[in-house]
Each structure stands twice: as structure tokens, then as C-alpha cells.
Amino acid sequence: MQKRALAVHDISCVGRCSLTIALPVLSAAGVNTAVIPTALLSTHTGEFTGYTHLDLSDQLKPITDHLSTLGQHYDAFYSGYLASGAQVEQILYMLDRLADDKTHIFVDPAFADHGKRYSLIDEDMPAQMRRLISRADTIVPNVTEAAFLLDEAWQGENLTLKTVEEHARRLIALGPENVVITDVTLPDRPGETGVCVLCSGMEKPEFIFGRRYEGLFHGTGDVFASFMLAALMKDKAPLEAAKLALDFTHEAIALTLEGCEPLRYGLQFERVLPRLLSLS
Ligand code: PXL
């Protein structure tokens, strides 16, 4: 039977991120994907200025209440960028009404990168997001978000394997079954970047590394997360899904660098979708 997902992120009109990635990627995986937009922006907030921003918080409860009358089962609930920490309360409300015990709750915290919260994100977000990840099956924070979620300082270029392992263990203790920490770059592995995967039942976290590409690639976390959820919806185990997602994301970065579009417009993930279409 065709799987169904509900993707809850912002819509940024231009500059691939959030729903403009989640929707095509999940669709290419054959997943029927419904959306609830958390905010409407003209562009994402990295490397663009003058963007518009409409917080859609007042729409979330009425949309949830209406959708809950339809009685549909969602195989995945996928949350990403939220307009504010306060919106977490409404996401928890959505989970109570639209998810059931067979729904895979996949949370991309999507609020910070490179040691800093995104421009519009309030200070309350990490504490609120901690409530949401405790309800999740899978979380995919980057190294910055992992540190914020644990109330730890960002280690930047001094990050060690041991710290990432410890963060993964402390995050899994908060409730999720699978923790994937992305954007792991270590001083003793120059030229490489990767992810740390810890699933319940694994004795220790596993690291997967690939080539590091120099540059600021906007929306990379969203591309990785969407490919990982797509692979999970194709019944791949979490570790295999993370490996596939990393591979697809690295290919999208390489193809983007071959093109001549400015990097702020995001990764040319569309060029990798044929591979996802043929993934059995
Ligand atoms: O890619 C994460 C993201 C999503 N949505 C908006 C953003 C960002 C990162 O900057 O600004 C609006």
C-alpha cells in the first residue's frame, strides 16, 4: 500500500529548503505527502536579506482540527523549521491528533547551524525543541543543534569524536529510538565530513564519513533529512537509510558545484531524484 506522510515545515518561496525539498523528495520515493506550513517566507533566512516572514501559528490548530476529522493514518510525521519555540506546543497538539502508534515521528530540529541560531529563531527554541524530540522516533540534529539541545557550548573546530558520541548517547536518553548527528567535522579527519548514528540496541554509535566540500551549502540538512526519511519509508533500517541519505546528499553537493547557480539557492537535489526513483 502507498505510504502517507505529513510534512510540517515552513514554505520559503525561493532558496531550496524545508517544504520545497521535503515534498519532492518524499513524492519521488512514492510517498503521498500532505503538508502543514509553519510559516511563509519569500526566501530562507541565510545569505538573503529583505525577506518577508509570515508566522502561520494561528492556522495550525484549525488545520489540525479539520485534518483530524478525516481519520487518515500517517506512516510518517516529519517536522522541521518552526516559526518560534512557542509553536512546539502546537506540534505536540498535532501529534496527539494526527499521529498514532504506527506513525514514525521524524524530527529535524532545524533551528541552528555553525554555532548560531538562525536569524529569526528565539532563545526559547532549544528548550521547547527538547520537548518535541522526546516524542520522536528519529531525530537528525546537526552538531550545533545537538549542543544547543543539551545546553552545551558549541565546540566548533575543536570537536572530538568522543564529544559527538557523548552527545548522541545523551540525546537518545531523552527518548528517541534513533539519533543521527549531522555535519560532523573533526580536526583529525581533515577533508571529511560525516554523520554519527546511534540507534537503540546499538552498543556504540557508528560514524559514516565522506568527502568534505568547502563552502556554505544552504538547506543541506533538509536534503539529508528528507532523503533519510524517504529511505525509511522504503523500509530501509535507520543505519542503511542514513548511509543512503549521506551518499545522495554528497552527490547533490557535487552536482551543485558543477552548476553555476549561487549557493544560497540551495542544493540541486532534483538531479539526484532519478536515483531515488529507482531505489527498491
Ligand atoms: O534549512 C533550514 C531553514 C529552513 N527554513 C528557513 C531557514 C532555514 C535556514 O536558514 O531560514 C526559513
py3Dmol code that shows the C-alpha trace and the ligand (Angstrom):
import py3Dmol

protein = """\
ATOM      1  CA  MET A   1       0.000   0.000   0.000  1.00  0.00           C
ATOM      2  CA  GLN A   2       1.170   3.542  -0.711  1.00  0.00           C
ATOM      3  CA  LYS A   3       2.633   5.225   2.358  1.00  0.00           C
ATOM      4  CA  ARG A   4       1.425   8.575   3.577  1.00  0.00           C
ATOM      5  CA  ALA A   5       3.464  11.292   5.326  1.00  0.00           C
ATOM      6  CA  LEU A   6       2.666  14.642   6.874  1.00  0.00           C
ATOM      7  CA  ALA A   7       5.431  17.239   6.483  1.00  0.00           C
ATOM      8  CA  VAL A   8       5.336  20.222   8.839  1.00  0.00           C
ATOM      9  CA  HIS A   9       7.888  22.906   7.879  1.00  0.00           C
ATOM     10  CA  ASP A  10       7.949  26.458   6.515  1.00  0.00           C
ATOM     11  CA  ILE A  11       7.487  27.347   2.871  1.00  0.00           C
ATOM     12  CA  SER A  12      10.311  29.514   1.589  1.00  0.00           C
ATOM     13  CA  CYS A  13       9.315  30.625  -1.900  1.00  0.00           C
ATOM     14  CA  VAL A  14      12.869  30.787  -3.259  1.00  0.00           C
ATOM     15  CA  GLY A  15      16.066  29.130  -1.982  1.00  0.00           C
ATOM     16  CA  ARG A  16      15.548  25.372  -1.678  1.00  0.00           C
ATOM     17  CA  CYS A  17      14.837  24.332   1.916  1.00  0.00           C
ATOM     18  CA  SER A  18      12.078  22.868   4.073  1.00  0.00           C
ATOM     19  CA  LEU A  19       8.878  22.006   2.184  1.00  0.00           C
ATOM     20  CA  THR A  20      10.322  22.722  -1.261  1.00  0.00           C
ATOM     21  CA  ILE A  21      12.732  19.838  -0.550  1.00  0.00           C
ATOM     22  CA  ALA A  22      10.620  17.527   1.642  1.00  0.00           C
ATOM     23  CA  LEU A  23       7.676  17.395  -0.748  1.00  0.00           C
ATOM     24  CA  PRO A  24       9.522  16.493  -3.982  1.00  0.00           C
ATOM     25  CA  VAL A  25      11.884  14.060  -2.237  1.00  0.00           C
ATOM     26  CA  LEU A  26       9.121  12.137  -0.462  1.00  0.00           C
ATOM     27  CA  SER A  27       6.989  12.172  -3.616  1.00  0.00           C
ATOM     28  CA  ALA A  28       9.890  10.708  -5.614  1.00  0.00           C
ATOM     29  CA  ALA A  29      10.012   7.928  -3.020  1.00  0.00           C
ATOM     30  CA  GLY A  30       6.364   7.204  -3.835  1.00  0.00           C
ATOM     31  CA  VAL A  31       5.071   8.625  -0.552  1.00  0.00           C
ATOM     32  CA  ASN A  32       1.761  10.502  -0.600  1.00  0.00           C
ATOM     33  CA  THR A  33       2.775  13.656   1.256  1.00  0.00           C
ATOM     34  CA  ALA A  34       0.434  16.096   2.961  1.00  0.00           C
ATOM     35  CA  VAL A  35       1.821  19.389   4.273  1.00  0.00           C
ATOM     36  CA  ILE A  36       1.145  21.839   7.066  1.00  0.00           C
ATOM     37  CA  PRO A  37       3.176  25.047   6.595  1.00  0.00           C
ATOM     38  CA  THR A  38       4.511  26.627   9.806  1.00  0.00           C
ATOM     39  CA  ALA A  39       5.498  29.952   8.206  1.00  0.00           C
ATOM     40  CA  LEU A  40       5.634  31.595   4.801  1.00  0.00           C
ATOM     41  CA  LEU A  41       8.813  33.383   3.779  1.00  0.00           C
ATOM     42  CA  SER A  42       9.912  34.857   0.454  1.00  0.00           C
ATOM     43  CA  THR A  43      13.340  33.178   0.881  1.00  0.00           C
ATOM     44  CA  HIS A  44      15.175  31.295   3.610  1.00  0.00           C
ATOM     45  CA  THR A  45      16.973  33.457   6.149  1.00  0.00           C
ATOM     46  CA  GLY A  46      20.568  32.510   5.361  1.00  0.00           C
ATOM     47  CA  GLU A  47      22.508  34.720   2.907  1.00  0.00           C
ATOM     48  CA  PHE A  48      19.363  36.586   1.772  1.00  0.00           C
ATOM     49  CA  THR A  49      18.270  39.931   3.214  1.00  0.00           C
ATOM     50  CA  GLY A  50      14.929  41.729   2.999  1.00  0.00           C
ATOM     51  CA  TYR A  51      12.874  38.541   3.131  1.00  0.00           C
ATOM     52  CA  THR A  52       9.224  38.537   4.169  1.00  0.00           C
ATOM     53  CA  HIS A  53       8.035  36.351   7.054  1.00  0.00           C
ATOM     54  CA  LEU A  54       4.507  35.332   7.986  1.00  0.00           C
ATOM     55  CA  ASP A  55       4.154  33.200  11.122  1.00  0.00           C
ATOM     56  CA  LEU A  56       1.276  30.765  10.490  1.00  0.00           C
ATOM     57  CA  SER A  57       0.822  29.782  14.165  1.00  0.00           C
ATOM     58  CA  ASP A  58      -2.820  30.862  14.208  1.00  0.00           C
ATOM     59  CA  GLN A  59      -3.594  28.412  11.377  1.00  0.00           C
ATOM     60  CA  LEU A  60      -2.053  25.320  12.943  1.00  0.00           C
ATOM     61  CA  LYS A  61      -4.840  24.390  15.378  1.00  0.00           C
ATOM     62  CA  PRO A  62      -7.735  24.902  12.904  1.00  0.00           C
ATOM     63  CA  ILE A  63      -5.861  22.943  10.200  1.00  0.00           C
ATOM     64  CA  THR A  64      -5.096  20.137  12.689  1.00  0.00           C
ATOM     65  CA  ASP A  65      -8.680  20.021  13.923  1.00  0.00           C
ATOM     66  CA  HIS A  66     -10.031  19.761  10.388  1.00  0.00           C
ATOM     67  CA  LEU A  67      -7.492  17.137   9.261  1.00  0.00           C
ATOM     68  CA  SER A  68      -8.200  15.037  12.357  1.00  0.00           C
ATOM     69  CA  THR A  69     -11.844  14.697  11.250  1.00  0.00           C
ATOM     70  CA  LEU A  70     -10.602  12.880   8.103  1.00  0.00           C
ATOM     71  CA  GLY A  71      -9.275   9.990  10.206  1.00  0.00           C
ATOM     72  CA  GLN A  72      -6.298   9.322   7.920  1.00  0.00           C
ATOM     73  CA  HIS A  73      -3.289   7.289   9.078  1.00  0.00           C
ATOM     74  CA  TYR A  74       0.131   8.837   8.503  1.00  0.00           C
ATOM     75  CA  ASP A  75       3.099   6.479   8.225  1.00  0.00           C
ATOM     76  CA  ALA A  76       5.432   9.382   8.955  1.00  0.00           C
ATOM     77  CA  PHE A  77       5.124  12.712  10.717  1.00  0.00           C
ATOM     78  CA  TYR A  78       8.061  14.881   9.625  1.00  0.00           C
ATOM     79  CA  SER A  79       8.645  18.195  11.382  1.00  0.00           C
ATOM     80  CA  GLY A  80      11.312  20.747  10.501  1.00  0.00           C
ATOM     81  CA  TYR A  81      11.700  24.531  10.713  1.00  0.00           C
ATOM     82  CA  LEU A  82       9.255  26.166  13.131  1.00  0.00           C
ATOM     83  CA  ALA A  83       8.438  29.874  13.327  1.00  0.00           C
ATOM     84  CA  SER A  84       9.020  30.013  17.107  1.00  0.00           C
ATOM     85  CA  GLY A  85       9.690  27.940  20.218  1.00  0.00           C
ATOM     86  CA  ALA A  86       6.042  28.504  21.142  1.00  0.00           C
ATOM     87  CA  GLN A  87       4.974  26.573  18.013  1.00  0.00           C
ATOM     88  CA  VAL A  88       6.290  23.364  19.602  1.00  0.00           C
ATOM     89  CA  GLU A  89       3.140  23.278  21.731  1.00  0.00           C
ATOM     90  CA  GLN A  90       1.070  23.186  18.537  1.00  0.00           C
ATOM     91  CA  ILE A  91       3.249  20.471  17.021  1.00  0.00           C
ATOM     92  CA  LEU A  92       2.644  18.372  20.148  1.00  0.00           C
ATOM     93  CA  TYR A  93      -1.090  19.027  19.672  1.00  0.00           C
ATOM     94  CA  MET A  94      -0.759  17.796  16.050  1.00  0.00           C
ATOM     95  CA  LEU A  95       0.985  14.642  17.259  1.00  0.00           C
ATOM     96  CA  ASP A  96      -1.835  13.971  19.717  1.00  0.00           C
ATOM     97  CA  ARG A  97      -4.472  14.309  16.996  1.00  0.00           C
ATOM     98  CA  LEU A  98      -2.828  13.198  13.754  1.00  0.00           C
ATOM     99  CA  ALA A  99      -0.207  10.585  14.727  1.00  0.00           C
ATOM    100  CA  ASP A 100      -0.916   7.088  16.025  1.00  0.00           C
ATOM    101  CA  ASP A 101       1.345   4.416  17.485  1.00  0.00           C
ATOM    102  CA  LYS A 102       2.372   3.235  13.970  1.00  0.00           C
ATOM    103  CA  THR A 103       3.384   6.733  12.813  1.00  0.00           C
ATOM    104  CA  HIS A 104       7.153   7.215  12.547  1.00  0.00           C
ATOM    105  CA  ILE A 105       7.818  10.572  14.194  1.00  0.00           C
ATOM    106  CA  PHE A 106      10.829  12.101  12.449  1.00  0.00           C
ATOM    107  CA  VAL A 107      12.077  15.421  13.835  1.00  0.00           C
ATOM    108  CA  ASP A 108      14.651  17.660  12.193  1.00  0.00           C
ATOM    109  CA  PRO A 109      15.228  20.378  14.848  1.00  0.00           C
ATOM    110  CA  ALA A 110      16.264  22.831  12.066  1.00  0.00           C
ATOM    111  CA  PHE A 111      16.940  25.883  14.222  1.00  0.00           C
ATOM    112  CA  ALA A 112      20.705  26.487  14.174  1.00  0.00           C
ATOM    113  CA  ASP A 113      23.971  25.923  12.328  1.00  0.00           C
ATOM    114  CA  HIS A 114      27.656  26.806  12.657  1.00  0.00           C
ATOM    115  CA  GLY A 115      27.293  27.601  16.370  1.00  0.00           C
ATOM    116  CA  LYS A 116      24.363  30.044  15.991  1.00  0.00           C
ATOM    117  CA  ARG A 117      20.567  30.027  15.989  1.00  0.00           C
ATOM    118  CA  TYR A 118      19.043  31.031  12.619  1.00  0.00           C
ATOM    119  CA  SER A 119      18.215  34.761  12.376  1.00  0.00           C
ATOM    120  CA  LEU A 120      14.522  34.600  13.315  1.00  0.00           C
ATOM    121  CA  ILE A 121      14.766  31.828  15.914  1.00  0.00           C
ATOM    122  CA  ASP A 122      14.092  32.829  19.531  1.00  0.00           C
ATOM    123  CA  GLU A 123      16.113  31.815  22.609  1.00  0.00           C
ATOM    124  CA  ASP A 124      13.330  29.569  23.869  1.00  0.00           C
ATOM    125  CA  MET A 125      13.608  27.220  20.868  1.00  0.00           C
ATOM    126  CA  PRO A 126      16.183  24.700  22.236  1.00  0.00           C
ATOM    127  CA  ALA A 127      14.212  24.108  25.466  1.00  0.00           C
ATOM    128  CA  GLN A 128      10.945  23.758  23.542  1.00  0.00           C
ATOM    129  CA  MET A 129      12.519  21.526  20.900  1.00  0.00           C
ATOM    130  CA  ARG A 130      13.741  19.223  23.689  1.00  0.00           C
ATOM    131  CA  ARG A 131      10.059  18.510  24.464  1.00  0.00           C
ATOM    132  CA  LEU A 132       9.412  17.594  20.834  1.00  0.00           C
ATOM    133  CA  ILE A 133      12.431  15.311  20.397  1.00  0.00           C
ATOM    134  CA  SER A 134      11.370  13.333  23.455  1.00  0.00           C
ATOM    135  CA  ARG A 135       8.291  12.273  21.429  1.00  0.00           C
ATOM    136  CA  ALA A 136      10.298  11.397  18.293  1.00  0.00           C
ATOM    137  CA  ASP A 137      11.356   8.047  16.846  1.00  0.00           C
ATOM    138  CA  THR A 138      14.183   9.613  14.843  1.00  0.00           C
ATOM    139  CA  ILE A 139      15.969  12.939  15.250  1.00  0.00           C
ATOM    140  CA  VAL A 140      18.562  14.444  12.906  1.00  0.00           C
ATOM    141  CA  PRO A 141      20.205  17.451  14.628  1.00  0.00           C
ATOM    142  CA  ASN A 142      23.413  18.893  13.226  1.00  0.00           C
ATOM    143  CA  VAL A 143      26.364  19.284  15.641  1.00  0.00           C
ATOM    144  CA  THR A 144      25.251  22.821  16.588  1.00  0.00           C
ATOM    145  CA  GLU A 145      21.659  21.791  17.339  1.00  0.00           C
ATOM    146  CA  ALA A 146      22.880  18.771  19.335  1.00  0.00           C
ATOM    147  CA  ALA A 147      24.945  21.113  21.551  1.00  0.00           C
ATOM    148  CA  PHE A 148      22.022  23.564  21.987  1.00  0.00           C
ATOM    149  CA  LEU A 149      19.615  20.721  22.817  1.00  0.00           C
ATOM    150  CA  LEU A 150      21.982  19.512  25.542  1.00  0.00           C
ATOM    151  CA  ASP A 151      22.740  23.018  26.818  1.00  0.00           C
ATOM    152  CA  GLU A 152      26.396  22.600  25.909  1.00  0.00           C
ATOM    153  CA  ALA A 153      28.795  25.016  24.272  1.00  0.00           C
ATOM    154  CA  TRP A 154      29.408  24.546  20.543  1.00  0.00           C
ATOM    155  CA  GLN A 155      32.853  23.002  20.055  1.00  0.00           C
ATOM    156  CA  GLY A 156      33.463  24.367  16.547  1.00  0.00           C
ATOM    157  CA  GLU A 157      36.808  23.249  15.184  1.00  0.00           C
ATOM    158  CA  ASN A 158      37.759  21.518  18.446  1.00  0.00           C
ATOM    159  CA  LEU A 159      35.007  18.933  18.189  1.00  0.00           C
ATOM    160  CA  THR A 160      36.120  15.408  19.076  1.00  0.00           C
ATOM    161  CA  LEU A 161      34.699  12.002  18.253  1.00  0.00           C
ATOM    162  CA  LYS A 162      34.206  11.443  21.976  1.00  0.00           C
ATOM    163  CA  THR A 163      32.062  14.586  22.347  1.00  0.00           C
ATOM    164  CA  VAL A 164      29.841  13.614  19.406  1.00  0.00           C
ATOM    165  CA  GLU A 165      29.449  10.083  20.834  1.00  0.00           C
ATOM    166  CA  GLU A 166      28.545  11.507  24.218  1.00  0.00           C
ATOM    167  CA  HIS A 167      26.012  13.915  22.657  1.00  0.00           C
ATOM    168  CA  ALA A 168      24.417  11.043  20.723  1.00  0.00           C
ATOM    169  CA  ARG A 169      24.105   8.964  23.917  1.00  0.00           C
ATOM    170  CA  ARG A 170      22.629  11.868  25.900  1.00  0.00           C
ATOM    171  CA  LEU A 171      20.155  12.678  23.113  1.00  0.00           C
ATOM    172  CA  ILE A 172      18.937   9.072  22.835  1.00  0.00           C
ATOM    173  CA  ALA A 173      18.419   9.100  26.608  1.00  0.00           C
ATOM    174  CA  LEU A 174      15.859  11.904  26.049  1.00  0.00           C
ATOM    175  CA  GLY A 175      13.549   9.473  24.238  1.00  0.00           C
ATOM    176  CA  PRO A 176      14.149   8.918  20.503  1.00  0.00           C
ATOM    177  CA  GLU A 177      14.952   5.450  19.097  1.00  0.00           C
ATOM    178  CA  ASN A 178      17.417   6.778  16.521  1.00  0.00           C
ATOM    179  CA  VAL A 179      19.749   9.760  16.759  1.00  0.00           C
ATOM    180  CA  VAL A 180      21.662  10.932  13.703  1.00  0.00           C
ATOM    181  CA  ILE A 181      24.016  13.854  14.306  1.00  0.00           C
ATOM    182  CA  THR A 182      24.966  15.502  11.012  1.00  0.00           C
ATOM    183  CA  ASP A 183      27.749  17.797   9.839  1.00  0.00           C
ATOM    184  CA  VAL A 184      30.422  16.051  11.927  1.00  0.00           C
ATOM    185  CA  THR A 185      33.786  17.539  11.021  1.00  0.00           C
ATOM    186  CA  LEU A 186      36.754  16.569  13.174  1.00  0.00           C
ATOM    187  CA  PRO A 187      40.220  18.157  13.242  1.00  0.00           C
ATOM    188  CA  ASP A 188      41.862  14.722  12.981  1.00  0.00           C
ATOM    189  CA  ARG A 189      39.872  13.868   9.818  1.00  0.00           C
ATOM    190  CA  PRO A 190      40.611  16.812   7.529  1.00  0.00           C
ATOM    191  CA  GLY A 191      38.821  16.802   4.184  1.00  0.00           C
ATOM    192  CA  GLU A 192      35.993  14.661   5.512  1.00  0.00           C
ATOM    193  CA  THR A 193      32.548  15.262   6.940  1.00  0.00           C
ATOM    194  CA  GLY A 194      30.001  12.764   8.108  1.00  0.00           C
ATOM    195  CA  VAL A 195      27.244  11.681  10.438  1.00  0.00           C
ATOM    196  CA  CYS A 196      27.060   9.832  13.744  1.00  0.00           C
ATOM    197  CA  VAL A 197      24.289   7.235  14.036  1.00  0.00           C
ATOM    198  CA  LEU A 198      23.088   5.770  17.323  1.00  0.00           C
ATOM    199  CA  CYS A 199      20.028   3.530  17.355  1.00  0.00           C
ATOM    200  CA  SER A 200      18.580   1.863  20.429  1.00  0.00           C
ATOM    201  CA  GLY A 201      20.100  -1.605  20.627  1.00  0.00           C
ATOM    202  CA  MET A 202      23.479  -0.463  19.241  1.00  0.00           C
ATOM    203  CA  GLU A 203      26.296  -0.756  21.738  1.00  0.00           C
ATOM    204  CA  LYS A 204      28.086   2.298  20.401  1.00  0.00           C
ATOM    205  CA  PRO A 205      27.469   4.988  17.802  1.00  0.00           C
ATOM    206  CA  GLU A 206      28.630   4.400  14.246  1.00  0.00           C
ATOM    207  CA  PHE A 207      30.283   7.132  12.187  1.00  0.00           C
ATOM    208  CA  ILE A 208      29.942   7.384   8.415  1.00  0.00           C
ATOM    209  CA  PHE A 209      32.316   9.798   6.693  1.00  0.00           C
ATOM    210  CA  GLY A 210      32.528  11.112   3.162  1.00  0.00           C
ATOM    211  CA  ARG A 211      34.407  13.808   1.305  1.00  0.00           C
ATOM    212  CA  ARG A 212      34.052  17.344   2.671  1.00  0.00           C
ATOM    213  CA  TYR A 213      33.182  20.060   0.153  1.00  0.00           C
ATOM    214  CA  GLU A 214      34.294  23.577   1.042  1.00  0.00           C
ATOM    215  CA  GLY A 215      31.521  26.181   1.037  1.00  0.00           C
ATOM    216  CA  LEU A 216      28.286  27.098   2.756  1.00  0.00           C
ATOM    217  CA  PHE A 217      25.549  24.831   1.413  1.00  0.00           C
ATOM    218  CA  HIS A 218      22.130  26.079   2.444  1.00  0.00           C
ATOM    219  CA  GLY A 219      19.405  23.504   3.007  1.00  0.00           C
ATOM    220  CA  THR A 220      21.851  20.587   3.190  1.00  0.00           C
ATOM    221  CA  GLY A 221      20.318  19.418   6.480  1.00  0.00           C
ATOM    222  CA  ASP A 222      16.859  19.429   4.870  1.00  0.00           C
ATOM    223  CA  VAL A 223      18.144  17.445   1.873  1.00  0.00           C
ATOM    224  CA  PHE A 224      19.809  14.853   4.150  1.00  0.00           C
ATOM    225  CA  ALA A 225      16.752  14.563   6.427  1.00  0.00           C
ATOM    226  CA  SER A 226      14.294  14.242   3.529  1.00  0.00           C
ATOM    227  CA  PHE A 227      16.406  11.566   1.799  1.00  0.00           C
ATOM    228  CA  MET A 228      16.768   9.694   5.094  1.00  0.00           C
ATOM    229  CA  LEU A 229      13.030   9.693   5.736  1.00  0.00           C
ATOM    230  CA  ALA A 230      12.426   8.658   2.101  1.00  0.00           C
ATOM    231  CA  ALA A 231      14.739   5.651   2.645  1.00  0.00           C
ATOM    232  CA  LEU A 232      12.978   4.783   5.924  1.00  0.00           C
ATOM    233  CA  MET A 233       9.658   4.877   4.077  1.00  0.00           C
ATOM    234  CA  LYS A 234      11.209   2.370   1.646  1.00  0.00           C
ATOM    235  CA  ASP A 235      11.692   0.116   4.692  1.00  0.00           C
ATOM    236  CA  LYS A 236      15.456   0.620   4.985  1.00  0.00           C
ATOM    237  CA  ALA A 237      16.866   0.206   8.509  1.00  0.00           C
ATOM    238  CA  PRO A 238      17.938   3.520  10.108  1.00  0.00           C
ATOM    239  CA  LEU A 239      21.699   2.961   9.654  1.00  0.00           C
ATOM    240  CA  GLU A 240      21.259   1.985   5.994  1.00  0.00           C
ATOM    241  CA  ALA A 241      18.877   4.942   5.489  1.00  0.00           C
ATOM    242  CA  ALA A 242      21.483   7.350   6.936  1.00  0.00           C
ATOM    243  CA  LYS A 243      24.184   5.884   4.652  1.00  0.00           C
ATOM    244  CA  LEU A 244      21.991   6.284   1.576  1.00  0.00           C
ATOM    245  CA  ALA A 245      20.994   9.822   2.583  1.00  0.00           C
ATOM    246  CA  LEU A 246      24.626  10.838   3.073  1.00  0.00           C
ATOM    247  CA  ASP A 247      25.570   9.388  -0.296  1.00  0.00           C
ATOM    248  CA  PHE A 248      22.670  11.135  -2.096  1.00  0.00           C
ATOM    249  CA  THR A 249      23.391  14.430  -0.307  1.00  0.00           C
ATOM    250  CA  HIS A 250      27.083  14.321  -1.242  1.00  0.00           C
ATOM    251  CA  GLU A 251      26.147  13.657  -4.853  1.00  0.00           C
ATOM    252  CA  ALA A 252      23.744  16.639  -4.759  1.00  0.00           C
ATOM    253  CA  ILE A 253      26.569  18.841  -3.425  1.00  0.00           C
ATOM    254  CA  ALA A 254      28.978  17.665  -6.139  1.00  0.00           C
ATOM    255  CA  LEU A 255      26.382  18.316  -8.871  1.00  0.00           C
ATOM    256  CA  THR A 256      25.601  21.751  -7.393  1.00  0.00           C
ATOM    257  CA  LEU A 257      29.265  22.698  -7.532  1.00  0.00           C
ATOM    258  CA  GLU A 258      29.368  21.692 -11.201  1.00  0.00           C
ATOM    259  CA  GLY A 259      26.462  24.079 -11.925  1.00  0.00           C
ATOM    260  CA  CYS A 260      26.821  27.831 -11.767  1.00  0.00           C
ATOM    261  CA  GLU A 261      23.876  28.768  -9.554  1.00  0.00           C
ATOM    262  CA  PRO A 262      24.863  30.813  -6.438  1.00  0.00           C
ATOM    263  CA  LEU A 263      24.995  28.502  -3.392  1.00  0.00           C
ATOM    264  CA  ARG A 264      22.338  30.448  -1.482  1.00  0.00           C
ATOM    265  CA  TYR A 265      19.722  28.979  -3.857  1.00  0.00           C
ATOM    266  CA  GLY A 266      20.413  25.577  -2.304  1.00  0.00           C
ATOM    267  CA  LEU A 267      21.420  22.125  -3.468  1.00  0.00           C
ATOM    268  CA  GLN A 268      20.405  20.815  -6.883  1.00  0.00           C
ATOM    269  CA  PHE A 269      18.863  17.757  -5.237  1.00  0.00           C
ATOM    270  CA  GLU A 270      16.452  17.396  -8.203  1.00  0.00           C
ATOM    271  CA  ARG A 271      19.343  15.919 -10.175  1.00  0.00           C
ATOM    272  CA  VAL A 272      19.635  13.029  -7.687  1.00  0.00           C
ATOM    273  CA  LEU A 273      15.914  12.197  -7.640  1.00  0.00           C
ATOM    274  CA  PRO A 274      16.203   9.650 -10.509  1.00  0.00           C
ATOM    275  CA  ARG A 275      18.389   7.559  -8.178  1.00  0.00           C
ATOM    276  CA  LEU A 276      15.703   7.699  -5.512  1.00  0.00           C
ATOM    277  CA  LEU A 277      13.034   6.741  -8.069  1.00  0.00           C
ATOM    278  CA  SER A 278      14.962   3.580  -8.854  1.00  0.00           C
ATOM    279  CA  LEU A 279      15.726   2.672  -5.232  1.00  0.00           C
ATOM    280  CA  SER A 280      13.861  -0.514  -4.409  1.00  0.00           C
TER     281      SER A 280
END
"""
ligand_1 = """\
12
PXL
O 17.304 24.918 6.041
C 16.820 25.315 7.252
C 15.923 26.503 7.103
C 14.577 26.313 6.883
N 13.727 27.338 6.750
C 14.154 28.609 6.828
C 15.501 28.877 7.046
C 16.415 27.804 7.186
C 17.828 28.074 7.393
O 18.310 29.166 7.339
O 15.908 30.146 7.120
C 13.188 29.721 6.667
"""
view = py3Dmol.view(width=600, height=400)
view.addModel(protein, "pdb")
view.setStyle({"model": 0}, {"cartoon": {"style": "trace"}})
view.addModel(ligand_1, "xyz")
view.setStyle({"model": 1}, {"stick": {}})
view.zoomTo()
view.show()
